[in-house]
Amino acid sequence: VYASQDGKLFIAGPQNVDERLAQLNASNNPASDNNQNAAVQNIPKQDSVKVEMFTMSYCPYGNQAEAGIIPVANLLGKKIAIEPHYVIYENYQGGGADYCLASGKYCSMHGIAEVKEDVRELCLNKYQPAKFWDYLEKVNTNCTIGDIDTCWETQAKAIGINTSQIKTCLDKEAETLLTKEVELDKKYNVTGAPAVFINGTEYQGGRAPEDYKTAFCSGFKTTPQECSQKLGATSSTTSAGCGS
């Protein structure tokens, strides 16, 4: 466990090596398939599937979930609605400007840079949704929380995003967008990331692309043909995340 000298950064999460190796081995074990089947059996079936994905833009476990979902979003395209959402706290770490917007009303556990990136991603999904998943993959790969305030624009321009529109949205719509996020967090009782809901039911399975594909496809009354395509191996179920 490490902390920075100024007390602002706290890094926790020592892992038991034997347990971690067992998790990795489980990804190649048929028992993982059984776990995945159990994770999807209660998902209600609908004509169209709605996925609500709650993350924090710089939670490593949230980024893990995003990396698993991106190939599924690309595979299913317009046949599925995947909505990005974000975990927002009030008065986190005292509600100061290092963590919060609007005098402590909208905060994120990894700091103000994370809150702003959450908003930029909400803006992108609102105004230029076709670019969302490509952008997410690029910033998650090429930017850190230390440089995201400038790095995001380079990544966005590389894939043809209108960055002026995103900046205007951040300046003028941040509080409106974040208010809706807080309402959804309360609706689903989401206090940590990642959290994924399929047709309103929380998913608690693995985070590999094949896991998410199987789960999302299980929500269709009539399964799309794309669901037959394999996206690799399944993984073991995990509950690791950021927040409470």
N, C-alpha and C positions, 0 to 999 in steps of 0.2 A: 504494500500500500504506500503510495507516494502523495505528497502535497507540495505545492509551490510555497516558497518562503512567505509570499504575501497572503497566503491562505485562500486565494481566489480559485485555484485549480486543485481538485481532489481526484485522484485516480485510484480507483479501487477495483477489486475483482480478482484476487488470486485464485488460481484454478488447481484442482486436484488432478495431477497428470494422469493417474490411472483412470479416473472418471472420464477425462477428456478423450483418452485413447479408446475407451469403451464406446463413447459416442461416435467417434470416427469409424470404428469397426462396425457399429450398428448400421451405418449408411450402406454397407454391402451385405447386410443380413436380411433375410426375408421377413424377420420380425418388424423391420421398419415399414414394410408394406402393410402389415397388420395394424400398426399404430396409425398409419395414414388412413386406412379404411375406417377406423374408429373415429378419427378426427372429422370425417366428412359425412358420417351417417345421419347426423341431425340437421344438415343444411337443407332448408326447404327448397323445393323445385318450383321454378317460375318460367314463364315464356321467355323473359329476358333476365339476365343476371346482373345484379348491382353489387359491386364491391366497394367498400369504404375502407381505405388504408390510412391508419393513423401512425404518423412517425414524428420524429424531430429531425431536422435536416442534418444535424451532426451527431446524432446518436449512432454509434457503430452498429448496434443491433438493428436499428431502423434501416440503416444503409444496407445491411445484410438482407433484410426483407425486400427492400427495393430492388436489389440485384436479382433476387429470385423472381420478382413479379415482372420486371421489364421484359424478359423474353416471352412471357405469357401475354402481356399486353400487345406486343408486336405480332404474336401468332394469331390472336383472336381478333385484333383490330376493332372494328366498329360493332362486332357481334357481342361485345361486352362493355359495360360501363364501369370503369375503375376510377373512383374519385379519390384524389389525394387530400388528406386532412392532417392537422397538426395538433400536438399536445401543448396546450397553453396553460400556464399557471398565473395566479394573481399574487403579487407581492413576494415573488420568489427572491430569496436572499435579501429580504428587506425592501424589495421593490425599487431599488435604485436604478440609475440609468445604465449601469453596466450589464443589467439583465433584462430590463423592461422598457416598454413603450407606455405612453399615456400615464405617467406618474404611478407606475407599478401595476397597472391594470392588465397588461399583456406581457408575460415573461416566459422565458425558456431557460431550462436548466444549464445550457451550455453558453449562455450569454446573449448580448444584444445582437451580435453578428448572426446568431442562429435565428432569432426572431425575424430579423430583416430578410434573411434568406427564405424562411417559411413564407413570408408575405410575397416575395418575388415569385416563388413557385406557385402560390395561389393565383397570382396575377397572370402568370403564364398559362396556367390551366384554364383561366377564365377567358383570356383574349386570344391566345395562340395555342390551343390544346394539341394540335397536330405535332407541335415541336416538344411537348412536355417530356416524353420519355427519353428522347435523344438528349435533351438538355440535362435531365437528371443523371443520365449515365456519364456525361462529360464532366459535370461539376463534381460528382462523387469520385471520379477517377483522378481529376486534375487539380482540384482545389481543396484547400484545407480551411478550417474555421479561422485560421490566422490570416488568410489572404482572400477569403470569399468576397469581401466587399468590393474588391477590384477584379479578382479572377473571374467572377461570374460573367462579366460583360464580354471578356475575350471568348469564353466558351459559347456564349449565346450568339455572338456575331458570327462565329465559325459555322453555325448551322442556320443562319439566315433569320434570326429572331430580331424583331423590332425592339431594340433595347430602350428607346425613348418611351415607348408605350409602357414598358414594365416599370421604368423609373417614375413616370407620372402616376401610375397605379400605386406604387409604394408610397409616394408622397401624399396622395389624396384619398386612397381607399383602405389604407392599412387597418384603421380601427374598425371600419365596417366589416371587412373580411375576417378579422380576428374575433369580432363579436360572434359571428356565425360559428367559428371554430369552437369557442368556449361553449356555446349552446349544444353543439354536437358532442363535445367531451362529456358534458353533464348528462345528455340523453343516454349515452352508452356507458356512462361511468368509467370513462377512459382516463387513467392517471399516469400511464406509462406507455412507452413505445418499444417495439411495434405492437399494434393491435389491428387485426383485420376482421371485417365483418362481411359475410356473404349472404345476401338477401336478408340482412338484419340479424343474422346469427353469427356469433363470434367463432372464428376458426382458430384451432389450437393444435396445429400439426407442424410438419417440417417446413423449412424455408428454402428448399431447393426449387428451381423452376418446375420440375416435374411434380413436386408436392402441390405447388400453387395451381398448376394447370389442372391436376386431378380434382382439387377442391373446387375451383371455379366452374369446371365443366360439370361437376356433380349437381350444380344448382340449376341446370337447364332441364326443362321438361323434355325437349327434343335436343339431343346432343349434337352440336356442330361437328362437321367432318374434321375440322382442324384438331379436335380433341384427341383424335387417334394418333397424332404425331408425338413421338417421344422427345422429351427435352432433357434426357440424361437420367441419372439415378435419383432415387428418393433419398431423403436424409432422415435422421432421427428427430423426433419431436423435441423442441427446446422451448423453455419459458424465459430465457435470459432477455433482459431488456433494460431500458433506461427509465428511471422514475420509480414511483411507488405502485 
